[in-house]
Amino acid sequence: MYKVKEAYTRICFEDETTVLICRLLKELESILCPKDFFRVNLKYLINLNHVKSYSVGKKPYVILSNELVLPLSRRRKEDFKKKLESVFVHV
C-alpha cells in the first residue's frame, strides 16, 4: 500500500515496515504495474493482490489483507469493481 504525505509517499509493506520516499503518489502510480495496483482515492494506491473484501455501496470501502479499511472514492468504485473482475477472472 502507498499513502501520500505532501511531496513524500509512505510505502507500507506486508510485514508492517514502512519507508518514506521523496516521490509523489502520482509518479509511483505511473511506474507500477497497472495490473497489480489501483488508486482507490487521492491518498492511497493499493496492491490488488492484498484486497480481502470491498463494498461499493453508499459508503464504498476496501479492506486489505492486514485488516486496514480504506475509503474507496465514489468516482472510482465502478472502475475498481471492473478492475478486480478483470484481474481475478484470469486467475
C-alpha positions as CSV (number, residue, x, y, z in Angstrom):
1,M,0.0,0.0,0.0
2,Y,1.2,3.5,-0.8
3,K,0.0,6.6,1.1
4,V,0.7,10.2,0.1
5,K,2.1,12.8,2.5
6,E,2.7,16.1,0.8
7,A,5.6,15.6,-1.7
8,Y,6.5,12.3,0.1
9,T,4.9,8.9,-0.1
10,R,5.0,6.3,2.7
11,I,5.2,2.8,1.4
12,C,3.7,0.2,3.8
13,F,4.9,-3.4,3.4
14,E,3.1,-6.6,4.3
15,D,5.3,-7.1,7.3
16,E,4.2,-3.7,8.6
17,T,7.5,-2.0,7.9
18,T,7.3,1.4,6.2
19,V,9.6,3.6,4.1
20,L,9.2,7.3,3.4
21,I,10.3,8.3,-0.1
22,C,10.5,11.6,-1.9
23,R,8.1,10.8,-4.8
24,L,4.5,11.8,-5.4
25,L,1.9,9.1,-5.4
26,K,1.1,10.0,-9.0
27,E,4.7,9.2,-10.0
28,L,4.5,5.8,-8.4
29,E,1.2,5.1,-10.0
30,S,2.7,5.7,-13.4
31,I,5.7,3.5,-12.7
32,L,4.0,0.5,-11.0
33,C,2.3,-2.3,-12.9
34,P,-1.4,-1.2,-13.6
35,K,-2.5,-4.8,-13.5
36,D,-1.5,-5.1,-9.8
37,F,-2.2,-1.6,-8.4
38,F,-5.2,0.7,-8.2
39,R,-5.6,4.2,-6.8
40,V,-8.7,3.9,-4.5
41,N,-8.7,7.6,-3.6
42,L,-6.5,10.7,-3.6
43,K,-4.3,9.3,-0.8
44,Y,-4.0,5.6,-1.4
45,L,-2.6,3.3,-4.1
46,I,-3.1,-0.3,-3.2
47,N,-1.8,-3.7,-4.3
48,L,-4.9,-5.6,-5.7
49,N,-3.4,-8.9,-4.5
50,H,-4.0,-7.7,-0.9
51,V,-7.7,-6.9,-1.3
52,K,-9.6,-9.0,1.2
53,S,-13.1,-7.6,0.6
54,Y,-14.8,-4.4,-0.5
55,S,-18.1,-2.7,-0.7
56,V,-19.3,-0.3,-3.5
57,G,-22.5,0.6,-1.6
58,K,-23.4,4.1,-0.3
59,K,-20.0,4.5,1.6
60,P,-17.6,2.5,-0.6
61,Y,-14.5,1.0,1.1
62,V,-11.8,-1.6,0.7
63,I,-10.4,-4.0,3.3
64,L,-6.9,-5.1,2.8
65,S,-5.3,-8.4,4.0
66,N,-3.8,-6.5,7.0
67,E,-7.4,-5.5,8.0
68,L,-6.8,-1.9,7.1
69,V,-10.1,-0.3,5.9
70,L,-9.7,2.4,3.2
71,P,-12.3,4.6,1.8
72,L,-13.0,4.0,-1.9
73,S,-13.7,7.1,-4.0
74,R,-17.3,7.1,-5.3
75,R,-16.0,8.2,-8.7
76,R,-13.6,5.3,-8.8
77,K,-15.8,2.5,-7.4
78,E,-17.1,1.2,-10.7
79,D,-13.6,1.2,-12.2
80,F,-12.3,-0.6,-9.1
81,K,-15.0,-3.3,-9.4
82,K,-14.2,-3.8,-13.1
83,K,-10.5,-3.9,-12.4
84,L,-10.9,-6.6,-9.8
85,E,-13.2,-8.6,-12.0
86,S,-10.7,-8.4,-14.9
87,V,-7.7,-9.3,-12.8
88,F,-9.2,-12.2,-10.9
89,V,-11.2,-13.8,-13.7
90,H,-7.9,-14.8,-15.3
91,V,-6.5,-16.5,-12.1
